[in-house]
């Protein structure tokens, strides 16, 4: 027969594992985003990926505001 203490412990193990996986996964995502290297988000690769995905879907990308540093026409 299980005691109440054993039941609580067995019920909390999946929660602990899920929290651990979430924390490690988020840490890896943040490390990958801020890691210095060739794939940094500031080099424009994110914009190119977005444009490619939109083009494949047959959509047209219309920016909501002009790029920084360029005067409006």
C-alpha positions as CSV (number, residue, x, y, z in Angstrom):
1,X,0.0,0.0,0.0
2,X,1.4,3.4,-1.0
3,X,1.6,6.1,1.6
4,X,0.6,9.6,0.9
5,X,4.2,10.7,0.9
6,X,5.2,8.2,-1.7
7,X,2.2,9.2,-3.8
8,X,3.2,12.9,-3.8
9,X,6.8,12.0,-4.7
10,X,5.8,9.8,-7.6
11,X,3.4,12.5,-8.8
12,X,6.0,15.3,-8.7
13,X,8.8,13.5,-10.7
14,X,7.2,14.2,-14.1
15,X,6.8,17.9,-13.2
16,X,10.5,18.1,-12.1
17,X,11.6,16.5,-15.3
18,X,9.5,18.8,-17.4
19,X,10.8,21.9,-15.7
20,X,14.4,20.7,-16.1
21,X,13.9,20.0,-19.8
22,X,12.2,23.5,-20.3
23,X,15.0,25.3,-18.4
24,X,17.8,23.5,-20.3
25,X,16.0,24.0,-23.7
26,X,15.6,27.7,-23.0
27,X,19.2,28.1,-22.0
28,X,20.3,26.4,-25.2
29,X,18.1,28.7,-27.3
30,X,19.4,31.8,-25.6
31,X,23.0,30.6,-25.9
32,X,22.5,30.0,-29.6
33,X,20.9,33.4,-30.1
34,X,23.6,35.4,-28.3
35,X,26.6,33.3,-29.3
36,X,29.1,35.2,-31.4
37,X,29.5,33.6,-34.8
38,X,28.5,33.6,-38.4
39,X,24.8,33.1,-37.8
40,X,24.2,36.0,-35.5
41,X,20.7,37.5,-35.9
42,X,22.2,41.0,-36.5
43,X,23.7,40.0,-39.9
44,X,20.3,40.0,-41.6
45,X,19.9,36.2,-41.9
46,X,16.6,36.4,-40.0
47,X,15.2,38.9,-42.6
48,X,16.4,36.7,-45.5
49,X,14.7,33.6,-44.0
50,X,11.5,35.5,-43.5
51,X,11.6,36.8,-47.0
52,X,12.2,33.4,-48.4
53,X,9.4,31.9,-46.4
54,X,7.0,34.6,-47.6
55,X,8.1,34.2,-51.2
56,X,7.5,30.4,-51.1
57,X,4.0,31.0,-49.8
58,X,3.3,33.4,-52.6
59,X,3.0,36.4,-50.3
60,X,4.7,39.9,-50.6
61,X,6.5,41.4,-47.7
62,X,5.6,45.0,-47.1
63,X,7.6,46.6,-44.2
64,X,5.5,48.6,-41.7
65,X,8.2,51.3,-41.3
66,X,11.3,52.3,-43.3
67,X,14.6,50.7,-42.4
68,X,16.6,52.6,-39.8
69,X,18.9,55.2,-41.2
70,X,17.1,55.6,-44.5
71,X,14.9,58.7,-45.2
72,X,11.4,58.2,-46.2
73,X,10.6,58.9,-49.9
